Amino acid sequence: MHARQRSSTLRLLMTSVAAFGAVAECAFGHQAQPTTNAPTSTSNSAARPVDKAPDAPPANPTPTDTSHGASIKPSTPAPAPPGSPFKPFRYDDDFFFLSDPTKRTDFFDPIKYIPLFEDDPNTFLSFGGEIRSRYEYVSDPAFGLRTNQHDDYLLQRFLFHGDFQTGPRDGFHTRVFAQFVSGWAWGEELVKPANQENKLDLQQGFGELAWGDERNQAVDSFRLRIGRQEMGYGSLRLVATRDPTNVRISFDAVRATAVLDGISIDAFLARPVTIEKQIFDDGEDDNTTFWGVYAVLPLMPKKQLGLDLYYFGLDRRSARFQAGTGDELRHTLGTRLWGRSEGWDHDTEAVFQFGRFDRPNGSGDDILAWTVASNTGYTFEGAPWSPRLGLKLNIASGDTDPTDGKLETFNPLFPRNNYFSEAVLLAPYNFFDVHPSVQVRPHRDWLVTVAWDVFFRTSTRDAVYSPTGIVIPAGANRDRFVGSTLSAQADWNISRNVSWSITYVHFFPGSVVTSAGGRDVDFVGTWLTFRF
């Protein structure tokens, strides 16, 4: 970025920070409510502020959230900040409690619950939104294998939604939900990807028919949702919203959720939304069809132990792997065991994939791929700052021989972009890694994380992949060590409406990267989020 552009970007960033600070101090100056030191959700890392949601979920499960029809909270991402009523998926927000006028104490309560009839509290409107400013600097993007040596930019995102609900919660009720997104990017020297810039479009818009209170897992319920919607399942390793980008991924989908005897079953048929840059020009991806069934079984609810079983199907044209480009029909079977007990938290997942990969020239391969992932931690809850020691171990198969009629590269489907770090350098294809971390809470509203992640290729005859595709092809070398990252991050819940994060990541290249001409990478990111 040129000096004048960088100066303009930094001025805009500082203006945004000042504006958010004024809002936090004047309108929402109350601090977040006290919280326990243990993380409060189910998946891969410790609790994050609201902006991290829903793509950086914490490690420890809790039996308090029923999002997505989950029985014990296996299928939800990171929680909102302590004391905050805002959910990572905003359609999960629940402000019906404001039907009691004595509980309307917040500045925004008048728009969070608007009854349409005096004698019917079940028919109401609710409005909300998010404004996020995110600044990023990266040296040597893609390990320096591209022409530019550095880049920095400001990302601005606006999300606004409206929610109409009618009908008794313990009986038949209906709902219409709509959310609009506007994303802008300034300063990128590279071509701006669509998921960073979208002037104005429909992020979510669906109708819903439901019977029973799906928020109460003690009773049976059913819900049918049709339209554009965000989705996330389990640990978010395979289906997530990719929240670090300005424009999150959503799906045009038909989705049914049932809770029977405490067991949650979710089934869907969907197509991902193709993100375009202009006004109301997004449409569904005709080249990709995605479907599946996800079940959550509460094995020992009182001890916070649960089991997920799932199947996903993917039919995708022009899929690109080291083995070539072709039409991909892939079936995914998986299971996940997760829980928490006496300071320990664990999350272990095993996945097997099979199917067919057909090239335009008539040749094809049978798909046989797999992955195993684990995330284990221990929190010293009685110690100062409540430190958590964590260890992630992950492995995903790669293609061992491009000529043997088998495609063994694991496809992570729709994972979160920050699977490894906010630098978004690598994607979970053909890899295994060892990822220790330490987290501390110096204050109830602060979380500090330091982590070290070491990456290798599972197969030296397969490529190194990034979220945008192949970054280092297999032919570059036969080395296995890709590199390692050192990362540090601080998250601050300023109030229930405002959160701020800053992170630094340094990538140390291994022999795979250096042999291809790659270099060290530095990444700095900071973002300020206001939700209402």
N, C-alpha and C positions, 0 to 999 in steps of 0.2 A: 504494500500500500504506500502511496506517495505521502510525503510529510504533511502536505495540506490536508489530504484525506484523513490521515491518522489523527491530526489535530482536531478535525471536525468530528470524527468518531468519538474521540475522548471527551470533547466538550458535550456531545450529546449524551454520552454515558454519565458524566458528572451531573448534567441537568436532570437526568432520570433519577439518579441516586438522591439528589437534593429534594426532588419532588416527592419521591417515596418517603424520604425521611420526614418531611413535613406532614405527610398524611399519617404516618405511623405515630408521630408525636402529638399531633393536634386532634385528629379524629379518632384514633384507635390506640391511644397511648397506654392502655392497660396491658400489663404483661400477660404472657401465657400462664395458664394455671399450672400448679405443681404437678409433676408426673413421676411415676416410678422410674427407676433407672433402667429397668430391663426393657429391651425393645418389645414392640407390641404387635407384630404381624408375623406372617409366615414366609419367608423365603430367604433370599441370598445374602443379605448383609444387614447391618444394624439399622435402627430407626433413623429416618431422614426427615428433614422438614418437608413441608407440603410440596415444594417445587421439585423435589426428587421424585415424588410420586408421579405416575405410577410405575416408573421403570427402574427404580433401585430399591427393591423391597427389603425389609429387614429380616433377621434370621428367626426371631422367636415368635411362635404362634400364640394366639389368644382366642378364647372361645366367645368373643363378644361381638363380632361383626358378621353379618349375614349377607354381605354383598355377593351378587351373582348366584344367589341360592345356596351358597356354601353352608355346610352344617356347623363347622367350627371355625371358620375363616381360613380356609386353605387357598382360596382362589382370589384373594384380594391383594393388591400391592401395598406399598408403604402407607402408613397412616398419615392423616393430617397432623399439624402441630398440636402439642398438648393443649387441651382446652378448646380446640377448634372443632366446629361442626362440619367443616368442609371435607368431603371425601375425595380421594384421587380420581375416581370416576364420578363426575358431578351428578349424574343421574341417581347416584346412591345417597345424595344429600337428603336428610329427613328433618324438615322444619315443622312437622305437624304439631309438635309440642307447643308451638307458639299460638295454638288455638286457645291456650290459657293466657289471657291478657297479662297476668301477673309475671309471666316469664319473658315478656318482651322488654329486654333491658339493653340490647345492643343498638348502635346507631343505624344498622341496616335492617333491623327486624321488621320495619314497616313494609319492605319489599320482599322479605323472605316468606311471609305468610299473608296473603290477601284473600280473605273469605269473600266469595261472590254473593252469598245469601246469609242473612243474619241468623236464620234458623237452621242452617246446614253447614256445620264446620268441616264436613268432608269434601266440600267443593271449594277449591281454592287455587290461586295462582302463586307461583314463586319465581323470583328472578335472581340471577347471580352472574358472576363473571370472574375474570382473571386478567391482570396486566403484568407481563413479565418482561424485564430488560435483562439481556444476557450478553456479556462481552467475552470474546475468546481471542487468544493469541496462540498461534502455533508456528513453530519453526520447522522447516523442512517437512511439509505435509507429505504423507505417503512415503515416509522415510527418506525424503529428498530425491525420490525417483522421478518427480515431476520437475517442470522447469522453474517454478517459483521457489524461492528459498525460505520465505516466511509469509504469513498472512495474519491479519487481525481484523475483526469485524464486530459490529453490534447487531444483535438480533432482538427484534421487538415483536412480542406476541400479545394479541388481544383475543379473549374468549368471552362471549356473552351468551347466556342461555335463559330460556323461559320454560316453566313446567306447569302444566295444567293437570289437576287430578280431581276425580269425582267418584263418589261411591264409598260405602263403609269398608274399612280396612279388613274386617273379619268376614266380609262377604264378597260379592262381585263388585269390582271397581275398574275404572278405565283411566287412561293417562295419555297425554300427548307431550312430548319433550322435544325441544329444538335448541341447538347450540350453533353459534356462528363463530368463525375464526378469521382473523386477519393477521398475517405474518409478514414482516418486513426485514430485509437484511441490507446493511450498509457496509461497504468497505472490502468485500471479498474480491480478490484479484482473480480467483478461479471463477468459472461459470457457476452462477448461483443455482444450486439444486432446487427442485420444486418444493422439497420438504422444508426449505428454509424461507421461501417467499411465496405467498399466496395472498393476493390483495384482499379478497373477501369471498367466503364460500360457506356452505353448510357443512359443519363438522359432524353434527349428529342431528337426526330428525326421525323420530319413530313414534308409532302408536303402540299402545299396550293394553291388553285385556288380561285381567288377573282375578283369581279367586283365592280367598284366604290371605292371611297376613304373612308374606314371605319374610318379614323381619323377625318373626317369632318362629324359631325352629322347633318349638314344642308342638306345633300344629302342622297339619298337611296343607300344602298350597300349590297353586299352579299359575304360571305366567307365560303369556305369548307376546313376544315383542317383534314387530315388523318394521323395518326401515333402516336408515343409516345409524350406526352405533359403534362405539369403541368396545373392545373385548380384551380380557386378560384372564389367564388361567394359571392356577397353581403358583409355581415359583417364578413365572414369567420368563422361563428359559425359552419357551417355544411360541408363546403368543403374548405380545405386549403392545403398548401404544407408541413406543419410541419417543418418550417425552422430552429428552434433551433438544430435539429439533423443534423448530418453530411450529410446524404443522404435524400433529400426531396422526398416526395411521388409524383409519376407521374402515368399517365394512358395511356394504349394503347386504343385509342379512335378515333371515327369518330365524328366530331363536326361541326355544321353549325351555322353561325351567320348572322342575317339579321337586317338591320336598315331601318325601314319604317316610314316615317313621324315623325322622332325623337324617335320612340319607338324601343328599342333593344330587340331582341328575340334570345336566344341561346338554341340550342338543341344538345344533345350528347348521344352516346351509348359507354360505356367504361368498361374496366376491369383494376383494379389497378395493378401496377407492383410489383411483388414479389422481394424483395431486397435480393440478395445473396452476399457473401463476396469475391468471387474470380473474375477473369477477364472475362468480357463479358458473365456472366452466369445468369443475371437477365431475368425473363420471366413474362408473364402475369399470374395473379392469376385465375386459372380455377375454383376456388370455389366461386368467387364473380363476379357478373355482376351489373353494376351501370348505370343508365340512367336518363335523366331528361330534363326539359324545364325551362328556366329562362328568365323572361321578366322584363324589366325596363321601367317605365313610368315616364317621366318628368312632374310632375303635375304643378309646378311653377318654371321653370328654373331660372328666374331672382332672385327669392327668395331662390333658392337652396333647393327646396322641391321635393322629389321623392318618388315613390312607386315601390316596387319589388313584383312580384307575381311568384311563382315557384312550380314545382312538381319534386320530386326525387323518383326514384324507386331503390330498393336494393334487390337482390337475393343472399343470402349468405348461404353456407353450414357450418355446425358445428359452428354456433354462440353460444356463451356461456354467459348466464345470471345466476342470482340467481335461476331462475326457471328451469335451466337445460341447456343442450346442444342439439341443433337441427338445422334444416334447417329454415332459416328466409326469408320470403317474405314480405317486408315492403314498404309501400307507404307513402310519406311525402308531405303534402300540407302546404305551408307557405306564409306569407305576411310580408312585412317589410316597415315601413314608416320612412323616415329619412330626415333630413334637418338642416338648420342653419339660424339664423336670429338675428341680433343685439346682438351679443355676446353669444347667446344661441346655443347649438348644441344638437340634439336628434337623437336617433336611437332605434326604438321599433320594435320587431319582435314577431310574434305568429305562432306556428307550431303545426299541428295535424298529427298524424301517425296512420295508420291502416294496417292490413294485417294478416299474418298467421305464426305461429311458430309450427313446427312439430318435435317431438322427434323420435329417432330411434325405440322406443318401440311401436309406433303407436299412442300414445297420442299427443295432441296438444292444443294450445291456440290461441284464437283470439288476435291480437295485437291492443291495444287501448292506445295510449300514446300522450303526448303533452309537450310543453314547451312555456314559455313566457319570453322574455328577453328585458331589456331596458338599455340604456346608455345615461345619460343626463348630460350636463355640461354647465358651464358659464365661459367665459373668460373675465377678466378685462383688455381689450386691451389697455386702456390708463394708467394703473397703472404700476409702476416699476416692471420689470420682468414678466409682463403679466400673473399673476397667473390664473390658471384654476381650479375651483372646480368641481369635477365630482362625480357622483353616479351611480353605476350599480346595478340593481336589477334583479336577474335571478331565475327561478324556472323550474325544469324539473320533470316529473312524475316518480314515482317508483312503483314497483309491490306491491299492498296492500295485496294480498292473493294468494300464489302460487298454491292453489288448486281450484280456482274458474273458471278455463277455460279461463282466460284473462291474457295476458302478458302486463303489464302497464309500463314497464321500457322504458323510452325514449332512443332512439339510436341517438347519435349526428353524426353518419355517419363517416365523415373524417375530424374531427375538428383539429385545430392547437393544438399542444401539450402544448404550454404555454398559454392555455385558461385562467388560473387563475394567474400564475406567471411562472417565468423562472425555478423554482424548479421542476415543472412538477410532483407534488405529487398526484393530483386528476384529474379526468376526469368528464365531465358534464353529468353524469348519476345520477338519483335519488338524487337530491340536490336542495336546495335553498340557496342563499347567498345574503348578503348585503355588498357592496364593494365601500366605499367612497375613494376618492383620491384627492391629491393636486399636481399640476404641476406648475413649474416656469421655466422661461428662464433667467438666470442671464447674459447670453450673447447670441448673435444671433445664435451661433453655439452650444450652450449647452441646454440640456433639463434635468431637475431633477424632478423625480416623487417619491412621498411617498404615499403608499396605505395601507389600512387595509381591510381585507376580512374575513368575518365570515361565516362559512359553517354549514349547517344542512342537515340531511337526510329528504327527503320528506316523504318517507315511512320507518318506522322502521322494516318492514318485508322484506326489500330489502337490498342489499349489499352496501358497499362503494367501488367505482370503481376508478382505476387508468388507465392511457393510455394503460397499458399492460393487463388489465382485473380486476378481483375481487381482492381487497387487504384486505378487512375485510368482511367475509361472514355475512349474516343476523343473523345466529344462535349465533354469538358471544355475542350479547346483544340486548336489545330493546331500547337503548338510541337514542336520535335524534341529539345531538350536536356533530359534528365531530371535530371542532376546528377552529382556526383562523390563519391568516398569516399577519405579518407585513413585508412590502417590501419597499426597497429604491433602486432607480436606477438612474444613471447618464449616459447620452449619449452625445458624443462629435463628431461633424462633423469636422474632422481635415482639410480636403480639399474635393474637389468634388470626389476624388478617395478613400479617406481613412476615416474610422470612427472607433470609439472605444466606448465600453460600459462596465460598471461594475454594478453589482447588488448584493444585499444581501437580503435574505429571511429567516425569522424565523417562524416556525410553532409551535403554541401553541396547544397541543392536547386537545380535548374535551373528554367527557365521553365515546363516541363511541370508540375512539382510546385507551384511557387509560384502559378501561375495557378489551380490547383485548390484552393488554400488550405493547401497543405502547408508544413512548416517543416523546419529543421535537425533532425538526429537524432544523439544520442550513444549509443554502446553500449559497455559494459564487460563482459567475460566472463572468468572464471577457472575452471579445472577441474583436479582432482587425480584421478589414475587409478591404481588398484592392480590388477595382473593376476598370476595364478598358474596 
